[in-house]
Amino acid sequence: MARLRSLPAVVAFALAAGCDEANAPAPIGRADSPAPEGTTSEASDTGDSSGGGSVADAGSDAGDDPRCAMVDLLFVIDNSSSMADEQASLVASFPGFIADIEELLGQASYHVGVVTTDDNEFNGPGCRRLGALTTQTGGDGSSDSICGPYHGGKRYMTAEDDLEVAFACAARVGIDGAGVERPMDAVQAVLTNDADVALCNDGFLRSAALLVLVVITDEDDDHSAADPLGWYASIAAAKNAERVVMLSLVGLPKPNSCIAEQWDGKTGAEVAHRMIQLTGSFPYGQLGDVCAASYQPFFRAAIAPIADACGIPLVPD
């Protein structure tokens, strides 16, 4: 039985009110017109985040739309030494995010997976290579738990799991990973069903599903193979870009919630120019400030691009 939490019949998706002009969101970038570096569509972590909208109900369940009858959510989580607070914030924001998605899409079929930005030496035997879905954590800052297999022996979570509990276990991957983060290499391994992780990820990705790709890191990806154009091309080759919602919690240019000097190697976040460029290349891309005190406004705002990708109109309250 699904254990996704339900919300009132209002799906809040607008950006937080009270943002100044310099921090106002830019239109979401498209592949033929990438957003300039530094433009964002993230929600502010301050002020009123209650502005929103609701699903325009024409008498049918939004979840009946075949475009979004299946949703694969892949969380790529930086497991380097500076990410303890960010992992805690992600775990805290997840219940509201998945509840908002359920409110939008109804009883869709959900797959939820977690991978790290480095080889995960604490994962289950045979699944410690970059891009393998997480079923076990260990080390400093982690849940230090055996989280899976999940319901039915799967290595990914579904609505048959208690998602709040299962995600809280898997997403606290810890901070003992290398400082050479490779989030896009991890994504590539998952999307191409790399031979090293194929058995570890069996059944997770579905060709007909909407892919919601969430990347959270406090450094830019300077180490994965290729560059933003190459990353976009490889993702689009594996999955129609119109069927990808890319949500990136990364270091943004000022003004942001990072320390005054932006990044000292442990606190704040490096401006992620390459990840910003990649995210802006997708039809449904959204940037968020990884230094924000709370990620709840970011994920609430993320309902809008998900609705757009599903062809579901949202109307102001």
Secondary structure, 3 states (H helix, E strand, C coil): CCCCCCCCCCECCCCCCCCCHHHCCCCCCECCECCCCCCCCCCCCCCCCCCCEEECCCCCCHHHCHHHCEEEEEEEECCCCCCHHHHHHHHHHHHHHHHHHHHHHCCCEEEEEEEECCCCCCCCCCCCCCCCCCCECCCCCECCCECCCEHHHECCEECCCCHHHHHHHHHCECCCCCCCCCHHHHHHHHHCCCCCCCCCCCCCCCCCCEEEEEEECCCCCCCCCCCHHHHHHHHHHHCCHHHEEEEEEEECCCCCCCCCCCECCCCECCECHHHHHHHHCCCEEEEEECCCCCCHHHHHHCHHHHHHHHCCCEEEC
